[in-house]
Amino acid sequence: MWDQVVEEAPRFFGYYNLIFIGEALVNTLLLSWIGATVGFGFGFLFAICRHPRLFGLLPLRILATLYVELFRRIPFLVKLMCVFFAFQLSGAQASLFTIALVTVVLSAAAFAAEIARAGLESIPAPQWDAAEAMNFGRWRTLWRVVAPQSFRIVLPPLFGYTVGFIKSTSIASQIGVMELTYAAKILNTRGFSALLCFGTILLLYFLICWPTKHFGERLERRLARR
């Protein structure tokens, strides 16, 4: 087996195969980072909608809670298929990459909303009351008092879920999205060793996930010192 890997390595790491893997790597990075960033932004808005001190409309709070609780419990593959067929039924023209990106955004928003809600509720009530006594409005209280403190609390789990979303993008290969796992399948069907194909992809996933996790830990320590 190892002899086969050594023999195939020069052909496997040829120019066109490297371009092919590079395109898959770029798509994986775009899916995970853009999807997680946009999803976390929506998640923070959902967390605001669910907080009674920030948003008083009960129906909207109920809808936000239902969305978060529902999408946190549905597997990523099921959500991906639902979004895929929803686009087909609606007749909207969308690329497979866009469908996968929307799925990542929906998933990230649900998980980030719960994390942000925990961060907002971790701030003691007397701090809210003190801000109101100083004639701070609800939004000024959020940005000046609550958000800076809760950010340190929500940062570690957010980076943890970002790493999870990087790995979840591999499921997008089920609908034909050109990402790392799909590239490994294509190269394997071309006759290259499965160990060589998926071992290379494994290394690339590690090179993406480890620096992301390390950056989150470093940022957490830096904020803790401040």
KADAJO-V819538 format. One line per field, one symbol per residue. psi: psi as a letter, one per 40 degrees, with the letter a starting at -180 (. if undefined). A space follows every 50 residues. Layout:
psi=???
This chain:
psi=dddddddeddddfiddddddddddddddddddddddddddddddddddde hdedhehdddddddddddddeeehiddddddddddddddeehhiiddddd ddddddddddddddddddddeehidddddddddefhiddddddddddddd dddeddddddddddddddeddeedeehgadddddddddeeeihddddddd ddddddddddddddddddddddddd.
